[in-house]
Amino acid sequence: MADAIWDTIRASRRWLDEANGTELSELTCRILKVTEESGEAAGAWIGTLGQNPRKGVTHTRAQVAEELADVALTALVAIESLGLDAHSALEKCAAKVASRLPAPAAASVPRQD
């Protein structure tokens, strides 16, 4: 990811720290925010399917992608709020997933050791 993304994640954590503090209850809210954003992504997907007959089709795949990006960014801010490096955590997770992929798919993913 571009440095600007990681800078934004760290700046978001600092802004939240300054605005809301760093107490355990605040950290809890940041982690729960991931679930809230996930619900919005789920709602958007349901909207692409038109599953609610009263509402019909309300969202596009691009809007679902935007909501999923919100989930990802919110999760990375929560990791930083734990006092950990989100970039390292994401790389470690990607390496773990890559190690589970079949050989041809995993070959194109750089491994972290």
PyMOL commands that set and color helices and strands:
alter all, ss='L'
color gray80, all
select helices_A, chain A and resi 3-20+24-49+61-81+86-100+103-106
alter helices_A, ss='H'
color red, helices_A
deselect
rebuild
show_as cartoon
